[in-house]
Amino acid sequence: MGSITDINGIRLGHETDEKNHTGTTVLVFDRPMSCGVDVRGGAPGTRETDVFSPLNLVETADAVVLSGGSAFGLDTASGVMKWLREQDRGMDTGYGKVPLVPGAVIFDLPTSSGGVRPDADMGYRAAKKAVAGEVPMGNVGAGAGATVGKLYGMEYAVKSGVGTASVAGAGGVVVGAVAVVNALGDVIDPETGQVVAGVLNRERNGFLDARKIIHDISFPFMPPGTATIVGVVAVNVTFGKADMNRIARMAHDGLARAVFPSHSMLDGDTIFAVAAGEIAYADVSVCGALANEAMSRAVIDAVNRAESIEGCPAIRDL
């Protein structure tokens, strides 16, 4: 399956509150990287997304934060900025360096407990832990409280988490992805069309099919903002942020292939895209198609690596 850390210059770290089932995941870049973003969900929780519009000034990011805690979790980026400042990282303004840290959050409040939310200290520790090698996935970081299959409410949901993958293309191109999967409906294997994880049946030993039951409900049994997938795709190619915005948009196709429904008014679906810049040229459309595939694989990886928590089984235990 590979990992987003297969791309040189990208490090990944988690900070997890195992007791309260929440946390944050940080991607730290060894050098400033061109960044784009595409927000498709109707209820996003994001930070520093407008700055990466091709119409605006800033071109690069120093890190990206994915966090639990709903809007509270946006505070984690402040801790990442603090850590980066200690490393003398950031855009030189002439009055000091300002680290550029966009981010997005999921709504994990139904599974997190004790009123504990990810904060700046958690972001700092995740950034400090970030490494370039193999990193645990599943019930860690921003995936600690992630669930899928909530069309009929949390009673029929299953545990999800954070997953990663990478794919190789011609000419040495590598595209990686990381996804925190907190979907309203089902995760579906694009290759087989089979439901991998999703809405449980009454016996809690198998899945209903969201593509079928969506015809029988008037509205989902969850409030807005409770179902979100946030993620990052990365390419080892030199691109500007206009191209990276296109790649982020194409990566959403991979999300839509693996999740049904996606991009609804209840979702905060957000994907960032970064260019590591090792290869001088590759076609943006080809890289976008590879990002599509990498994102689908990362989504599948997230539910495959998840572990059960109290009241919410993982697919490995069904």
C-alpha positions in Angstrom: 0.0 0.0 0.0 2.9 2.4 0.7 2.7 5.7 2.7 2.7 9.4 2.1 6.1 9.4 3.8 7.5 7.5 0.7 7.9 11.0 -0.7 11.2 12.6 0.4 10.8 15.6 2.5 7.5 14.7 4.2 7.3 13.6 7.8 4.3 12.5 9.7 3.5 12.5 13.4 0.5 11.7 15.6 -0.5 12.7 19.1 -3.3 10.6 20.6 -5.4 10.8 23.6 -6.3 7.1 23.9 -8.5 7.5 26.9 -10.7 10.2 25.3 -10.5 8.9 21.7 -9.3 12.1 20.0 -6.0 13.4 18.7 -4.2 15.2 15.9 -2.0 14.3 12.9 0.6 16.6 11.5 2.5 16.5 8.3 5.7 18.5 8.5 7.7 19.4 5.4 11.5 19.6 5.4 11.2 22.6 3.1 8.4 24.9 2.1 6.2 23.1 -0.5 3.7 24.4 -3.0 0.2 23.8 -1.6 -3.3 23.7 -2.9 -6.6 22.8 -1.3 -10.1 21.8 -2.3 -13.1 22.0 0.1 -16.1 20.0 -1.1 -18.1 19.4 2.1 -20.9 21.7 3.2 -19.9 21.9 6.8 -16.1 22.3 6.8 -13.8 23.2 9.8 -10.7 24.6 8.2 -7.8 27.0 8.7 -5.7 29.0 6.1 -7.5 27.6 3.1 -8.2 30.8 1.3 -4.5 31.8 1.3 -3.8 28.9 -1.1 -6.1 30.2 -3.8 -4.2 30.9 -7.0 -5.5 34.5 -6.7 -3.7 35.1 -3.5 -0.1 35.7 -2.5 1.3 32.8 -0.5 2.6 29.8 -2.5 3.9 27.4 0.1 3.1 25.7 3.4 5.5 24.4 6.1 3.1 21.8 7.5 -0.5 20.6 7.4 -2.6 19.7 10.4 -5.5 17.2 10.5 -7.2 17.0 13.8 -10.1 15.7 15.8 -12.1 17.9 18.2 -14.3 19.7 15.6 -13.6 23.5 15.6 -11.7 23.2 18.9 -9.1 21.1 17.1 -8.1 24.0 14.9 -6.1 25.2 18.0 -3.6 22.5 17.3 -2.1 24.5 14.4 -0.9 27.1 16.9 1.3 24.5 18.6 2.7 23.4 15.2 3.5 27.0 14.4 5.3 27.3 17.8 7.4 24.2 17.0 8.2 25.4 13.5 9.2 28.8 14.9 11.7 27.1 17.2 13.2 25.4 14.1 13.5 28.9 12.5 11.0 27.9 9.9 8.4 30.1 8.1 8.0 32.9 5.6 10.4 35.8 6.2 8.3 38.9 6.6 11.2 41.2 7.4 9.8 41.4 11.0 10.3 37.7 11.8 9.4 34.4 10.2 5.7 33.3 10.1 5.2 29.5 9.7 2.3 28.7 7.3 0.2 25.9 8.6 -3.2 25.1 7.0 -5.4 22.5 8.6 -8.8 20.9 8.8 -10.8 19.0 11.4 -13.2 16.2 11.9 -16.2 16.0 14.3 -15.3 13.2 16.7 -17.3 14.5 19.7 -19.7 11.5 19.7 -16.8 9.1 20.5 -14.5 11.4 22.5 -15.2 11.8 26.2 -14.5 13.9 29.2 -14.8 17.2 27.2 -11.1 16.8 26.2 -10.3 18.5 22.9 -7.0 18.6 20.9 -5.2 21.8 21.7 -2.0 23.7 20.9 0.1 21.5 23.2 -1.1 18.4 21.3 -0.2 20.0 18.0 3.3 20.8 19.3 3.9 17.3 20.4 2.6 15.8 17.1 5.0 18.0 15.1 7.9 17.1 17.3 7.2 13.4 16.8 6.9 13.6 13.0 9.2 11.2 11.2 10.0 10.2 7.6 9.7 6.5 8.1 6.8 4.1 8.9 4.2 5.6 11.2 1.3 3.8 12.9 -2.2 4.2 11.4 -5.7 3.4 12.5 -6.8 4.6 16.0 -4.1 7.2 16.2 -3.9 11.0 15.9 -6.9 12.5 14.2 -8.3 9.1 13.5 -8.6 8.2 17.2 -12.3 9.1 17.3 -13.2 8.6 13.6 -16.3 6.4 12.7 -18.2 5.6 9.5 -21.8 4.4 8.8 -23.8 7.0 10.7 -26.8 7.3 8.4 -29.0 5.7 11.1 -27.1 7.2 14.0 -24.1 6.2 16.1 -25.8 3.0 17.2 -25.1 1.5 13.8 -21.6 3.0 13.2 -18.3 1.2 13.0 -14.8 2.4 14.0 -12.6 4.0 11.4 -9.3 5.9 11.7 -6.5 7.4 9.7 -5.0 5.6 6.7 -2.3 6.1 4.1 -1.1 4.9 0.7 1.1 5.7 -2.2 1.2 4.8 -5.9 3.9 5.0 -8.5 3.7 6.4 -12.0 6.0 6.7 -15.0 9.3 8.5 -14.8 9.8 8.0 -11.1 6.6 9.9 -10.1 5.2 9.0 -6.7 1.9 10.2 -5.3 1.0 9.6 -1.6 -2.1 10.2 0.4 -3.2 10.3 4.0 -6.9 10.3 5.0 -8.8 10.7 8.2 -12.1 8.9 7.5 -15.2 10.0 9.5 -17.9 9.3 6.9 -21.6 9.5 7.2 -22.2 6.4 5.1 -20.2 3.6 3.6 -16.6 2.9 2.6 -16.7 1.0 -0.7 -13.9 -0.8 -2.4 -13.7 0.8 -5.9 -12.2 -2.3 -7.4 -15.0 -4.6 -6.3 -17.9 -2.3 -5.6 -18.3 -4.1 -2.2 -19.0 -2.3 1.1 -15.9 -2.6 3.2 -17.3 -0.7 6.3 -20.5 1.2 6.9 -24.0 1.2 8.4 -24.4 -2.0 10.5 -27.5 -4.2 10.2 -29.7 -4.8 13.2 -27.8 -8.0 14.1 -24.6 -6.0 14.0 -22.8 -8.7 12.0 -22.9 -7.2 8.6 -23.6 -4.0 6.6 -26.6 -2.4 5.0 -25.8 -0.7 1.8 -26.0 3.1 1.9 -26.5 3.2 -1.8 -29.8 1.4 -1.2 -31.0 2.7 2.1 -30.5 6.3 1.0 -33.8 5.8 -1.0 -35.7 5.0 2.2 -34.7 7.8 4.5 -35.9 11.4 4.6 -32.9 12.8 6.4 -29.7 11.3 8.1 -29.9 10.8 11.8 -26.8 13.0 12.5 -26.5 16.8 12.8 -24.5 18.9 10.3 -20.7 18.7 10.5 -20.6 15.2 12.0 -19.3 13.4 8.9 -16.0 14.5 7.3 -13.0 13.1 5.5 -9.9 15.3 5.7 -6.7 14.4 4.0 -3.5 15.3 2.2 -2.1 14.1 -1.2 1.6 14.8 -2.1 3.6 14.4 -5.3 7.3 14.3 -5.7 7.1 16.7 -8.7 7.7 20.5 -9.1 4.3 22.2 -9.4 3.0 25.7 -8.5 -0.1 26.1 -6.3 -2.5 26.5 -9.3 -1.6 22.9 -10.4 -1.8 21.7 -6.8 -5.3 23.1 -6.5 -6.2 21.0 -9.6 -4.6 17.9 -8.1 -6.5 18.4 -4.8 -9.7 18.7 -6.8 -9.0 15.5 -8.7 -8.1 13.7 -5.4 -11.7 14.3 -4.3 -12.7 11.9 -7.1 -10.9 9.2 -5.2 -12.8 10.1 -2.1 -16.1 9.9 -3.9 -15.2 6.5 -5.5 -14.5 5.1 -2.0 -17.2 6.8 0.1 -21.0 7.0 -0.3 -22.4 9.5 0.2 -19.7 12.1 0.1 -19.6 15.9 -0.2 -23.0 16.4 1.4 -24.2 19.3 3.5 -23.3 17.3 6.6 -19.6 16.8 5.5 -16.5 18.9 5.9 -14.6 17.0 3.2 -11.3 18.8 2.6 -8.2 17.7 0.8 -4.8 19.5 0.7 -2.2 18.8 -2.0 1.5 19.5 -1.7 4.4 19.3 -4.2 7.7 18.0 -2.9 9.6 19.1 -6.0 12.1 16.3 -6.7 11.1 15.8 -10.3 11.2 18.8 -12.6 8.2 17.9 -14.8 5.3 15.6 -15.0 1.8 16.0 -16.4 -0.6 17.5 -13.9 -3.6 15.5 -15.2 -1.6 12.2 -14.8 -0.6 13.2 -11.3 -4.2 14.1 -10.4 -5.4 10.7 -11.6 -2.7 9.0 -9.4 -3.8 11.2 -6.5 -7.4 9.9 -7.1 -6.1 6.4 -6.7 -3.9 7.1 -3.7 -6.8 8.8 -1.9 -9.1 5.8 -2.5 -6.5 3.4 -1.1 -5.8 5.6 1.9 -9.6 5.6 2.7 -9.7 1.8 2.6 -6.5 1.6 4.7 -8.2 3.7 7.4 -11.0 1.3 8.0 -8.8 -1.8 7.6 -6.4 -0.6 10.3 -9.1 0.6 12.8 -9.6 -1.2 16.1 -12.8 -1.5 18.1 -13.6 0.9 21.0 -16.3 0.6 23.6 -19.7 0.7 21.8 -18.2 0.9 18.3 -16.8 -2.2 16.6 -14.1 -2.3 13.9 -14.6 -4.4 10.8 -11.8 -6.8 12.0 -14.0 -7.8 14.9 -17.3 -8.3 13.1 
